[in-house]
Amino acid sequence: MSDYTDQRARTLLLATREVLKELPDACSEFIQSIADTTQPLTRYVYATDLRIFCRFLMDEVPSFARYPSMVAIPHEAFGEVTARQIRNYMEYLGFYISNDEERTNTEPGKTRKLSSLRSFYEYLVKSEAITSDPSRLVDMPKRHEKPILRMEIDEAARMLDLVESGEALADEHQRKYNEHTKLRDLAILTLFLGTGIRVSELVGLDLNDIDFNVNGFLVTRKGGNQAILYFPDEVANVLKRYINEVRLEETPLPGHEDALFLSLQKKRMGVRSVQMMVKKYAVAAAPLKTRLSPHKLRSTFGTNLYNETGDIYLVADVLGHSDVNTTRRHYAAMSDEHRRTAAKMVKLRDEDAKKTDIEGDLSGSDA
């Protein structure tokens, strides 16, 4: 596992410990119980989800007002929570105030938090701390599938051209910035479109992860497993140019020497900065698709690969999906090109009949 991955795991571990300091022993014991079967990010998310639930109990459930703090909530108290109170919690998640900031959750956020709660209650029942699980009596929020947003081939090509030229960027500042970053940005966007890499995987890439002898690179996937992703010559050429002309000429700050992609501050690029960079170019290339992101570029790659091969299992393997149904739902959808074709098939008026009517009118006027 790379130094970056190890450091990120340590950072998440320390962050999880800080969250657990605010929570009851039951929550800490639950997180400890899943340490060997989950990744650091999963445990951190569970801990933060449980903190929101405990705060809800303290603020909104009268029987919990008898405890001086969340830390003081005993194991058995969670067994007193009713299914109705958990349903109220799900409604509460739609809008609440935390640290003087407004917080909201849509269906995916609510679903994840209820899933975290179910895992916690399952642990409490198995450990015999409580006798029943009220969370199982609460239905998961109904998920509304959103239209899959991706770039068409001509839009992706226009975006890459835009990076190289800097044309159509919003202002002079962006154009000057582009002069310093265009080879790096072009390499990043080409990797997204040419390999389907996740943004979290991309920012973790090191120089020594790239092997041009096989046109592949080592990536640490979700779950901590490592895999080799391969790329075509077009991607290889862009990467070589960036590495030789830019990256090897830079002097990174201590601790960032191995990073493949550096910010202008000579530090490893983070997820947020990559997301902002992608949005800047994507909006200029496809103005009607304002919600484009690194994940949407990944969707673009997945769709293109499926259209070329028709092999949904290959697409799932390359993208690192554990469930092929996820792949099928996202990448076997109808493309915009198919929609355009469908639109051309619709005739509001019969042109031949219209032409006959006009000719008849003309002949009548001659008479």
Summary of the structure (lengths in Angstrom):
residues: 367
radius of gyration: 26.7
end to end distance: 89.8
largest distance: 100.2
contacts: 1029
relative contact order: 0.08
helix: 63%
strand: 6%
